[in-house]
Amino acid sequence: MTVRAPELARVAVALALFLVAWSLLHVGFYEREQIVDTPVYERYGVAMRDGDVPYRDFEVEYPPGALPVFVVPALLSGEFRSAFEWLMALCGGAVIVATAIAGRRLGLGLGTLAFVALAPLALGSVILTRFDLWPAMLASFALAALVHDRLRLGHGLLGVAVAAKLYPGVLLPLALAYVWRRRGRREALVCGGVFAAVVVAAYLPFVAIAPGEVASSVGQQLSRPLQLESLGSAVLLAAHDLFGLDVEIRSSHGSQNLAGTLAMLVGIALSVAQVAVLLWLWVAFARARRTPSPYELAVAAAAAVTAFVALGKVLSPQFLVWLVPLVPLARRLGATALLAVALVLTQLWFPYRYWDLAELDPAVAWLVLARDLVLVALLALLAQGVSGARHRTGAEPARPQRQNAVATGE
C-alpha cells in the first residue's frame, strides 16, 4: 500500500492537534477535582515489577491483555502517573494512525482525523487516567485491517483487543460474517481459529496457574450491579426527582450503584435489551441481501459498540473513548455530532460534579440522563444504517469520492 504525501500530511496535522489537546488537558479547567484510576494500575504494575504473578499472587480485575500498560510505566519511571499518561498519549496517536488507515479505504480525510484528535478536549481529563485508549487502539487497528481485506490479521488483532478488554468481542460476529460472505465458510473458520488462538494464548498461562482467580476476574466484570451512570439508573433517578421514587446507592465493584429489587430488575431488563439489540445487529448484517462492503462493516461495528455502551448496566465515562475512533467511520454527520454532544455532556458532570450525582443532585442526574439518551439516539441512527444495508441489493458500492467528504461528515 503506497502512502501519498497528502495522506502523510493529514496524519501529521492530526497528530499535532492531538498533542495540543493532550497538553491542554493538564491545565486550567481540566485539572479540577480529578477522579483517577492510576493508583490501582500502579499497584498492579509495581507488584509485577517486583516479581509477583498476576492473578496468582494478587487479584486483578482486568483481562491479561491489560497487564502490559500497567507494568511498563512501573518499569520505566519512578513517577508512575506521568509515564502512564505518556503511554496513553502514544496509544492515542496510534488510534489516529489506525483511523487514517481505515479512512483511506472508506474515503475519509482530515475532518475525521481532526475529530478523533480533538475528542479528548470534549471528554475531559478522564482519558488521561484510564487505560481505555489501549483496547481502543487495538480494536481500531483490527477494523482497519478488516476493511483492507487483511482478514486473518484483523482477527488476530481483534483477539488481542479482547484480551485487553472484553468489549471488542461484540465485533467478532460481524467480522466472521464479513469474511464468510466475502471469502466463504472455510476462510471464516480459519479467521475464527486465529482469533481463538490469540485469546487462548493470552489467558492460558494464567488459567494454568490460577484458574479460580482468572474466572473470578471475568465474573466480577460480568456480574456488576446497575451503575449510577447507566441508562437504567438515570431513568430511576429521574423518577426519584419527579415522583419521589425511593432509591438506594451502594458502593461496590469500584463504582457507585443503585441497590434494591427494582434496580436489579431494571438491570436485568437493560441487559436483555442490550443482548437483543446486539443479536439484531449481528443477524441484520449477516443476512444482508448483498455481500457487505467495508463501509457497511464500519457502520455495523460502530453500531455494535454503541449498543454495548448505551445499553450496558455499567456506563463509565471512559467507555466513550471506545466510540471515538469508530463512529466517525460511519460517514454520517449526524452520528458524529451526537457523539460530540455525548462527550461534552459527560464532561459537564464528570469528574468535578460526580459526587453530587452520588448525593442525588437532580441537576446532575438530568445531565446524566440527557447524555444517556443522546447515546440511544446515536445507536438508533447507526442501527438505521445497518437496517438499510440489509435491504439494499446490487453490487458493492464504489469507494466514496473525496468530493463527498463534507456531505458524509468530513
C-alpha positions in Angstrom: 0.0 0.0 0.0 1.6 3.2 -1.2 1.2 6.2 1.1 1.0 9.5 -0.7 2.4 12.8 0.7 -1.1 14.4 1.3 -2.1 11.4 3.4 1.1 11.7 5.5 0.4 15.5 5.8 -3.1 14.8 7.1 -1.9 12.3 9.7 0.9 14.8 10.8 -1.7 17.6 11.2 -4.0 15.3 13.2 -1.2 14.1 15.4 -0.2 17.7 16.1 -3.8 18.6 17.0 -3.9 15.6 19.3 -0.7 16.7 21.1 -2.1 20.1 21.6 -5.3 18.7 23.0 -3.4 16.3 25.3 -1.4 19.2 26.6 -4.4 21.3 27.3 -5.9 18.6 29.5 -3.2 19.3 32.0 -4.1 23.0 32.7 -6.9 25.1 34.0 -10.4 23.8 33.9 -9.3 20.2 33.2 -7.2 19.9 36.4 -10.2 20.3 38.7 -11.1 17.5 41.1 -10.0 14.6 39.0 -11.1 11.1 39.8 -8.3 8.7 38.8 -7.7 5.0 38.5 -3.9 5.2 38.2 -3.2 4.2 41.9 -4.9 0.9 41.1 -2.8 0.5 38.0 0.3 1.5 39.8 -0.3 -1.2 42.5 -0.6 -3.8 39.8 2.5 -2.5 37.9 4.7 -2.3 41.0 3.7 -5.8 42.1 4.6 -7.3 38.7 7.9 -5.3 38.6 8.8 -6.8 42.0 8.2 -10.3 40.7 4.6 -11.1 41.8 2.5 -13.1 39.3 -0.9 -11.6 38.4 -4.0 -13.5 39.5 -1.9 -16.0 41.5 -0.2 -13.6 43.8 -2.6 -10.6 43.7 -6.1 -10.0 42.4 -6.6 -8.3 39.1 -10.0 -7.2 37.8 -8.9 -6.8 34.2 -8.0 -9.3 31.4 -4.4 -10.4 30.8 -4.0 -8.1 27.8 -4.3 -5.1 30.0 -1.3 -6.0 32.1 1.4 -4.5 29.8 0.1 -1.0 30.2 0.3 -1.4 34.0 3.8 -2.9 34.2 5.5 -0.8 31.5 5.1 2.6 33.4 6.3 0.9 36.6 9.4 -0.3 34.8 10.2 3.0 33.0 9.8 5.6 35.7 9.5 6.3 39.4 6.6 8.7 38.6 4.0 6.2 37.5 1.2 8.6 36.6 3.4 10.6 34.3 4.8 7.6 32.5 1.3 6.1 32.2 -0.1 9.3 30.6 2.7 9.3 28.1 1.9 5.7 27.3 -1.8 6.5 26.8 -0.7 9.5 24.6 1.2 7.1 22.4 -1.9 4.9 22.2 -4.0 7.9 21.3 -1.6 8.8 18.5 -1.7 5.2 17.2 -5.6 5.4 17.2 -5.2 8.4 14.8 -2.9 6.3 12.6 -5.4 3.4 12.6 -8.3 5.7 11.8 -6.3 7.1 8.9 -5.6 3.6 7.5 -9.3 2.7 7.8 -10.4 6.1 6.5 -8.3 5.7 3.4 -10.4 2.7 2.3 -13.6 4.4 3.3 -12.9 7.7 1.6 -12.4 9.8 4.7 -9.9 12.5 5.3 -8.7 15.3 7.6 -12.1 16.1 9.1 -12.4 12.6 10.6 -8.9 12.6 11.9 -9.3 16.1 13.4 -12.4 14.9 15.3 -10.6 11.9 16.7 -7.6 14.2 17.6 -9.6 16.8 19.4 -12.1 14.4 21.1 -10.1 14.4 24.4 -10.9 18.1 24.9 -14.6 17.2 24.6 -14.5 14.3 27.0 -12.0 15.7 29.5 -9.4 14.5 31.9 -10.8 11.0 32.4 -9.0 10.0 29.3 -5.6 10.7 31.0 -6.0 8.2 33.8 -7.8 5.3 32.3 -6.3 2.6 30.1 -9.1 2.5 27.5 -7.1 4.0 24.7 -5.1 0.8 24.7 -8.0 -1.6 23.7 -9.5 1.2 21.6 -6.2 1.3 19.7 -6.1 -2.4 19.2 -9.7 -2.5 18.1 -9.1 0.3 15.6 -6.2 -1.5 14.0 -8.2 -4.7 13.8 -11.0 -2.9 12.0 -8.5 -1.1 9.7 -7.1 -4.5 8.8 -10.5 -5.9 8.1 -11.7 -3.1 5.8 -8.4 -3.5 3.8 -9.2 -7.3 3.5 -6.3 -8.3 5.8 -8.8 -10.7 7.3 -6.6 -13.0 9.3 -4.5 -10.1 10.6 -7.7 -8.3 11.6 -9.0 -11.3 13.6 -5.6 -11.7 15.3 -5.6 -8.1 16.3 -9.3 -8.4 17.4 -8.2 -11.3 19.7 -5.5 -9.1 21.2 -8.1 -6.3 21.8 -10.5 -8.7 23.5 -7.6 -10.0 25.7 -7.1 -6.3 26.8 -10.7 -5.5 27.5 -13.8 -7.6 26.7 -15.9 -5.1 24.8 -14.3 -5.6 21.3 -15.8 -9.1 21.4 -19.1 -7.6 20.1 -17.2 -7.1 16.8 -16.4 -10.8 16.3 -19.7 -11.9 14.9 -19.6 -9.0 12.4 -16.1 -9.8 11.4 -16.8 -13.5 10.9 -20.0 -12.8 8.9 -18.0 -10.3 6.8 -15.4 -13.0 6.0 -18.0 -15.7 5.3 -19.9 -13.5 2.9 -16.8 -12.3 1.1 -14.4 -15.3 1.2 -16.5 -18.3 2.2 -17.0 -20.5 5.2 -13.5 -22.1 5.1 -11.8 -18.7 5.4 -14.2 -17.6 8.2 -13.3 -20.7 10.1 -9.6 -20.0 9.7 -10.1 -16.4 10.9 -12.2 -17.6 13.9 -9.4 -20.0 14.7 -6.8 -17.2 14.6 -9.0 -15.1 16.9 -9.4 -18.0 19.4 -5.7 -18.9 19.3 -4.8 -15.4 20.3 -7.3 -15.2 23.1 -6.3 -18.6 24.4 -2.6 -17.7 24.3 -3.3 -14.6 26.4 -5.3 -16.4 29.0 -3.9 -19.9 29.1 -0.7 -19.2 31.2 -2.7 -17.5 33.9 -5.5 -20.1 33.8 -2.9 -22.8 34.2 -1.5 -21.3 37.5 -4.6 -19.6 38.9 -7.8 -20.8 37.2 -10.1 -19.7 40.0 -8.7 -16.2 40.2 -9.0 -15.7 36.4 -12.6 -16.9 36.5 -13.3 -14.6 39.4 -11.8 -11.7 37.4 -14.1 -12.3 34.4 -17.1 -13.0 36.7 -16.5 -9.7 38.5 -16.8 -7.8 35.3 -20.0 -9.7 34.1 -21.8 -9.5 37.4 -21.6 -5.8 38.2 -24.8 -4.2 39.5 -26.7 -1.3 38.0 -24.1 1.5 37.9 -25.2 5.0 38.8 -24.3 6.4 35.4 -26.1 3.8 33.3 -29.3 4.5 31.3 -31.4 2.4 33.7 -30.1 4.2 36.7 -30.6 7.6 35.1 -34.3 6.7 34.5 -34.7 5.7 38.1 -33.0 8.9 39.3 -35.4 10.9 37.1 -38.3 9.1 38.7 -36.8 9.9 42.1 -36.8 13.6 41.2 -40.2 13.7 39.6 -42.2 11.3 41.7 -40.2 10.7 44.9 -39.2 7.1 44.0 -37.1 5.7 46.7 -33.6 4.8 45.6 -30.5 3.4 47.5 -26.9 3.9 46.5 -24.2 1.4 47.4 -20.5 1.3 46.6 -19.1 -1.9 45.2 -17.1 -3.2 42.2 -15.1 0.1 42.2 -18.2 2.2 41.5 -21.4 3.6 42.9 -24.5 1.6 42.1 -28.2 1.5 42.7 -29.3 -1.2 45.0 -32.6 -2.9 45.7 -35.1 -5.2 43.9 -36.2 -2.5 41.4 -32.7 -1.6 40.4 -31.9 -5.3 40.0 -34.9 -5.8 37.7 -34.1 -2.7 35.7 -30.5 -4.0 35.3 -31.8 -7.3 34.0 -34.1 -5.6 31.6 -31.3 -3.4 30.3 -29.1 -6.4 29.8 -31.8 -8.3 27.9 -32.3 -5.2 25.7 -28.5 -5.0 25.1 -28.3 -8.6 24.1 -31.4 -8.4 21.9 -30.1 -5.3 20.0 -26.7 -6.8 19.5 -28.3 -10.0 18.2 -30.4 -8.0 15.8 -27.4 -6.1 14.6 -25.4 -9.2 14.0 -28.2 -11.0 12.2 -29.1 -8.0 10.1 -25.5 -7.6 9.0 -25.0 -11.3 8.3 -28.3 -11.6 6.3 -27.9 -8.5 4.1 -29.0 -9.3 0.5 -25.7 -8.4 -1.0 -22.1 -9.0 0.0 -21.3 -6.5 2.7 -18.9 -3.7 1.8 -16.0 -2.4 4.0 -18.1 0.7 4.7 -21.1 -1.4 5.9 -18.8 -3.3 8.2 -17.6 0.0 9.7 -21.2 1.2 10.3 -22.2 -2.2 11.9 -19.0 -2.1 14.1 -19.9 1.4 15.3 -23.5 0.4 16.0 -22.5 -2.7 17.9 -20.1 -1.0 20.2 -22.6 1.9 20.7 -25.2 -0.7 21.7 -22.8 -2.3 24.2 -22.1 1.1 25.7 -25.5 2.7 25.7 -27.5 -0.3 27.0 -25.0 -1.7 29.4 -25.6 -2.0 33.2 -22.3 -0.1 33.5 -21.5 3.1 31.6 -18.4 4.7 32.9 -17.3 7.9 31.3 -14.2 6.3 29.8 -16.4 3.9 27.8 -17.0 6.8 25.4 -13.3 6.5 24.4 -14.3 3.3 22.6 -16.7 5.1 20.3 -14.4 8.0 19.2 -12.4 6.0 16.5 -15.5 4.1 15.3 -18.5 6.4 14.9 -16.8 8.9 12.5 -16.1 6.0 10.1 -19.8 5.7 9.6 -19.6 8.8 7.4 -22.8 10.3 9.0 -22.5 13.9 10.1 -25.5 13.4 12.5 -23.8 10.4 14.2 -20.5 12.3 14.7 -22.4 15.3 16.1 -24.4 13.1 18.5 -21.1 11.6 19.8 -19.6 15.1 20.2 -22.7 16.1 22.3 -22.4 12.9 24.4 -18.7 13.6 25.1 -19.5 17.2 26.2 -22.5 16.2 28.3 -20.2 13.7 30.1 -17.6 16.4 30.9 -20.3 18.7 32.3 -20.6 16.5 35.3 -17.6 14.2 35.4 -15.4 14.4 37.3 -16.0 17.6 39.3 -19.7 17.0 39.9 -19.7 13.3 40.1 -20.0 13.2 43.9 -23.0 15.5 43.6 -24.6 12.8 41.5 -23.9 10.2 44.2 -25.8 12.6 46.6 -28.8 12.6 44.2 -28.3 16.2 42.9 -31.2 16.5 40.5 -29.4 18.8 38.1 -26.5 16.4 37.6 -28.9 13.4 37.4 -30.7 15.1 34.5 -27.4 15.8 32.7 -26.6 12.1 33.0 -30.0 11.1 31.6 -29.5 13.6 28.7 -26.1 12.0 27.9 -27.5 8.5 28.0 -30.5 9.4 25.8 -28.1 11.0 23.3 -26.2 7.7 23.1 -29.5 5.9 22.5 -30.3 8.3 19.7 -26.8 7.6 18.3 -27.5 3.9 18.4 -30.8 4.4 16.6 -29.1 6.4 13.8 -26.4 3.8 13.3 -28.8 0.9 13.5 -30.8 2.6 10.8 -27.7 2.4 8.6 -27.3 -1.3 9.3 -31.0 -2.0 8.6 -30.7 0.0 5.3 -27.8 -2.1 4.2 -29.7 -5.3 4.9 -32.4 -4.5 2.4 -30.2 -3.0 -0.4 -29.4 -5.1 -3.4 -26.9 -4.9 -6.2 -23.1 -4.8 -6.4 -20.8 -3.5 -3.7 -20.8 0.3 -3.8 -17.8 2.1 -5.2 -15.3 3.7 -2.9 -16.7 7.1 -2.0 -15.1 10.1 -3.7 -13.2 12.7 -1.9 -15.6 15.5 -3.0 -18.3 13.8 -0.9 -16.4 14.4 2.3 -18.5 17.3 3.5 -21.8 15.6 2.9 -20.6 12.5 4.7 -19.3 14.1 7.9 -15.9 15.3 6.9 
